């Protein structure tokens, strides 16, 4: 089993190349090229090309393979001014590479009278989007809806908002707490890779915890030698789950410089899009297989028309929790997403639970007016964009409390403003955590949990998982 990881590859490559004295004496410059998957190709430049014989190049390949394993592409490119193709390639490499600062000169080597080539690195990065193509989502789901209905597999539900700042992650956390306290088995996955935060709600310090980004990078290379279990955290604090079940949490990853390099290699639309989609699907299947009793897997999606959000919402989800407020900007975006989820006759519409998020509280003078306007707009948008191409599917009554356009209202709450964390050490922190849990398992989140449970035929007990269950 290989122990090489993305974070180690550049240093391992430099060390491997530097260990080969004949190579160091022959080259003027060495460029380490790291591709979209993190694999290494090496470009060698030397004044006297004949000094790089086949035997030396084969030795270098063997050294790199032994040090990098799956992260070595197998390619060594040698500059050749007589070759027009390589001349063009060299121009591109020279224009895009940067010096490998921490490997510029090896003091011990220079002290012995030797010299080293200049080292450079060229990073290949790309990221795209995913929202336009219309496909039969049943064929792209990690498992069919019938398996969810038969309770063979969990329901995958994406929490999505077109605009940020609407409490999407907080809502996901609250619903997870409600369901866990009631005996449901829940997993949470942070797919907000550009602004991760789900793990920090529950843990003060996740250290060097790996997560989704690491899985998407490492799994295609290591295959069965890399498992999701090593990335999963467990939320089992009695203050949070009371007498219920622990919650499994897969964070985005540890946010550091290497995190950004890994993130920059994830293309959700072009070139490696099929691989990313299949790897994410494999991740969901592996979580379901590892934690076999799961009822729900909740995905925390990036806001807006983001690549991974589109992949999660349109390809991976058995249902979508859609959060919005009553503003023109929100409805402009949500209308487009609702239109996409309708299926346009290509497939069945993706089930939706709508949330009127950050709604004015009951004491606000405009609360009832805004809630009415939100409901009316939602009904109109769903009627025109969700049901229009559904043939025999009729639009439910506008007062049907379980219809997708009938929103769960989650009012703005003072205690949820600012830095929210559910971890505690001191007595004061415990009291604050208990107060937060009372809000996050209160009526709005309880109602949202009930809607999701009933959507997939799960029994939801009277009384829900609210504040009376706080440990």
N, C-alpha and C positions, 0 to 999 in steps of 0.2 A: 504494500500500500504506500503510495507516494505521500510524503509529508510537505511537499512544496506548495506554497500558497502565493497568491497574487502579490501580497505585501512584500515578499522576500525576493521576487524574481529579479529586479534590477541589480540588487547588490550581489546576488548569487551569480548573475551573468558577468558582472565586472570581475568578481573574484575568480571565476572560472577562466576568463580570458587572460587575466593578469598572471595566472599561475603558469601559463605557457610561455616560457622565455623566448623560444624561437619566434613566436608570433609577435611578441612585444618588440623584438629587434627588427622585424620585417616591415611593420605597419607604420604609416604616418598618422592615420586616423582610423578610428573604429566607431561606427554608429550602431547603437542598439535600437532596433525598431520593435516596438511592442504593439501588436495588432489589437483588433476589437475584442478578442477573447483574452488578451493578455499574453499571448504566445510571442516568443522572441525569434526574430530574424536578425542576423548580424551582417553588416555591410563593411567590408574591409577595403582600405585604400592604402596603396604603397607605391613608392617611386619605381621600385624594381619588382614588377609583377612575378618574375620568374622565381623570386625567393619564396613565394607561396606555392610550393609544390603540392601535388596530390596527397602525398603522405602526411604533410603538415596539416592540410585542410581536413583530412580524415581524422587526425588526432584531435583537432579542435572540435569537430563534430562529436566525437566520443566523449570529450570532457564536458561539453555543454549538455549532452543527453544525460550523462550521469548526474550532473548538478541540477538540471532543470526538469528532467523527466517530461511530463505531459506539456510543460510550458515551453519546450523547444520545438519550433516548427520544423526543424531539420534543414533549414535553408541557410547557407553561407553565400553571400554575394560578394564577388571580388570586382573592383572597378577595372574597367578596360577601356582606355581612350580610343581604341580602334573599333569599338562596338558602338554604333550610333544609338542603339536601344539603351545601353547602360549609360551613355553620355546624357541622354534625356532623363533617365532615372536619377542620375547623380545630381542634376540640376534641381530636381524636386526635393531630394534628400537634403541638399545643402540649404535650400530656402526654408525648410520646415524644422530642421533639427535645432537643438539647443545644447550647450555644453553640459556634461554631467558633472555638476559642480563638486560633489563630494568625492569624485574619482579623478580629478584633474592630473594630479601627480602623486606618485608613490614615493615618499621620502626615503625609505630604505633602499629602493631601487636606484634612485638618483645618487644616493650617498655612495653606492658601490660603483659609480661611474657609468651606469647604464642609462637608457632613456626609454620613455614610454610614449606611445602614440596619444594624441588627443582623443578623449572619449566624448561621445555625444549620445543623446537620446532623442528618438523621434516617436511621439505618442500618437496613435491613431484613435480618434474619438468621433462618435456620431450619435445623434438622437433625433427621432422623428415623431410623428403622431399617428393616430389610429381610428379616427371617428367616421370616415366617409363610406367605406365599403359595406354593402349590405349582404349579409350571409345568413344562412340558416344556423342560428345559434345553437340548436340542439346538437349539431355535428361538432361544435367547438367546445361545448361544455366539458368540464372534467369528468362528469358522469351524468346520465340522463335524469330528467325530472322524476321518472317512474321509480328510480332507485331512492330518491328522497321521499317520495310518497310512501314507499314500502319500508322506509326506515332502515334501508341497507346502507345509506350514505347520508352525510349531513347536507343541509342546505347551505349553499354559498351565497352570501348576501353582501353586496357592496354598499357602503355608506358614501354618498356622493353629494357634493354641492357645487354649483357653478361659480359662486363667489366664496372667497375665504372669510373667516371670522364669524361663521354661523354656528359654531359649536358642533361640527361634524364628529370630530374625534371624541369630544366629551359625550355626545349622544351615544356613540358606539360603546364607550366605556360604561355608561349608565345602563344601557340595555343588557350588556354582558353581565353586569352585577345582578340585575333583577333576575335574569334567567338562571345564573349559577346558583343563586340563593334558593331558587325553586326546584333545584335538582337537575336542571338541564346541563349538558356538557357543551362548553363553548370554547372555541379558539378564536383569537384575534390576530390579524396579520397587518402590519403597517406597510401599505403600498404608497404612502406619501413620501417617496424616496427623496424628493428635493427638499422637503421640510419635515423630516421625521420627528415624531413627538409622542407616539403612543406609549412607548416603554417608559418615558420620563413621567407619565402620569402615575405609574405604579411603583417605580423604583427610583431612588435618589441617584444611584450610580450603577450603571450597567457595565462599567469598565470597558474592556475590549470585546464586548459581546458581539458576535457575528449575527448575521440576519439575512434578510431577503436578497440584498445586493450580493452578499458573499455566495449565496446559493445559486443565483443566476450566473455568476462568473465561474464558480468552481464545479458545479454539477456536470455541465457538458464535457469537462475535461476529465474529472475523476470518476464519473458515472457512479456505480454502486458503492465505491469507496468513500463517497461523501454523502452523509445522511442529514436530514433536516433536524433530527433529534438534538444534535449538538448546538443548534441555534435557538432552541425553544426555551423560554423562561416560564416559570409557573407562578401564578398569583394564587396564594392560598392563605393569606392573612385573614384570620377569623373576623376582624373588624370589617373586612370587605365582603367576604363570601359567607359570613355567618356559619350556619351548619350545612351549607350547600357544597357544591363541587368546586374544585380548583379550576381556574381558567388558564388555558395555554396561550402564551403570547409569543409571537414571532416578530421581533423588532426589525426595523429596516437595516440596522447594522451600526457599527461604531463610527461616529462622524469624526473623521480625521482626514489627513491629506490623501491617504490611500483610498478612503471612501470615495472621494471625488474622482480619483483616477478610475476606479471600478465603475462608478456611475456613468462616467463619460463614454464607456464602451457599450452601453446598453442601448441598442437601436430597436425600437418597438414597431417600426414601420417598414424599413427597407433593409436589404442585405441579410441581416441576421434575424429578421422579424419572426420567421417561422420557428427558428430555434428558441427565441425568447418566449414565444407563445407556448411552445411545447414544454419548455422548462418550467414555466409557471404552472402549467397544467400538471406536470409531474410533481411539483411541489405540493399542490393541493391534494393529489392522490396519495402522496407519501404521508402527509399529515393525517389524512383520513385513515390510512392503513396503520399508522403508528398509534393513534389514539382512536381506537375503533368505536368507542361509545359516543363520539361527538354527535350532537344534534345540529349545531350551527358552526359555520366558519364565517366570521365577519372580516371583510376587507375594508381598510381605511384608505380611500382613494384620494389622490391629488385633486384639488379644485380645478375647475375650468376645463377647456378642451385639451387636456394633457394626454400624452401618448399612453402611459400606463393606465390612466383613468379610463380611456377609451377601451383598452384591452380588457380591463376588469369588468366594466359596465356592460359592454356589448358582446363579450366572448366567454366570460368565466362565471357569470352570476345567474343563479336561479331566481333572484329578485334583487331589486334596488331600493334602498332607502334614500329618497331624494329630499335634500334640505334646501329651503329657500326662504326669503323674506319678501314682503310686498314692495318691490321696487322694479322699475322698468328694466334695469340692467339684469336683475335676476331672472325675470320672466323671459327676456330676450334669449338668454342662454338655455333656461330650462325648457322652453318651447322646442328648441332644436333637439335637445336630448330626448324629450318625450316623443318627438316625431321619429327619432332613430329607434327608440325602444318599441315603437308600435309594430315594427316588422314589415309594414307596407305589403302585407299579404305574402311575403316571402316565407315568413315563419309566424308562430304564435307571438303575441306581444309579451315582452318581459314584464312580470308582475312588479308593480311599483307601490311603495308606501310613501306617501307625501308627508313632509313635515313642515309646518309653519314655524320656522326657527327664529329665535330671538324676538318673539312676538312681544308686544307691550303687555305688561302684567295686568291682572284684574283691576288694580286700582288706577291704572292709567286712563285718562279721560277719553282717549281714542281707541281703547282696546277693542271694544265690540265692533266699531266701524272697520278697523283694519282687518280684523279676523273675518268679517263678512266679505270684504272686498277680496281678500286672499282666496276664500272659498269660491266666490263667484268667478274669479279669473281662472282658478284651477279647473273648474267645471267646463268653462268655455274652451280652454286650451286642450284639455283631454278629449272633449267632444270632437274638436276639429282635427287634432293631430294624432291621437292615440287610437280612436275607434273608427276613424273615417274609412279605412281600407280593410276592415275586419269582417266584411260580408255579413254572416248570420249573427255575429256577436253584437248584441244590443247594448246601448249605453245604460248603465245602471241609473236608478233614480238618484237625483242630485242630493237627496237627503240620506242616502244609504251610508251609514257610518263606517262601513268596511270597504267602500269603493275606493279605488286608487286615488281619485281626485279629492276625497274627503280627508283633510289634513289632520294629523296629530299636532296639537298646538303645544309647543314648548316655549314658555315665556322666558324672557331674560331674567337672570337671577344675580343679585349682587355678589353672592358668595363664589360664583363661577367666574368672576372677573379676575384678570391677572394670572399669576403663576399658580396653576392647580397641580397639586401632587397628593397622592393618596398613600404615601409612605409616611411612617412616623417612628420616632424614637422616644422623644420626651412626652410627658403627660399633656403638655399644651398641644403638641402636634397630634397626639391621639384624639384629643377633643375636637380639633379642627377636622381631622379625617372623618370622625363620626358625623360631624355636621355636614360635611361634603357628601358622605354616603347617604344621609337622610334625604338630601336634595336629589342625588343621582338615582335613587331608587323610589322617588316619589311618583305621584300620579302620572305626569306626562311620559316619563320613561317606562313606567309600568304599562301604560296604554300602548306605547310603541312595541314593547316586548310582546304584549298580548296579540297585537295585529300580526306580528311575524309568526308567532306560534300557531295561530289559527290559520294563517295562510298556507302552512305546510301540514295541517292536520294534527298538530300537537295539542294535547290538552293543556289548558292554562287555568290553574286553580283560582277560585274566587279569593279576592284579597291580595293577589299578586305577590310580589317580592319586595314590598315597600319597607318603610322605616321601622315597622314593628319587628323586623327580622334582624335589626342591627345587633351585632354581638357585643 
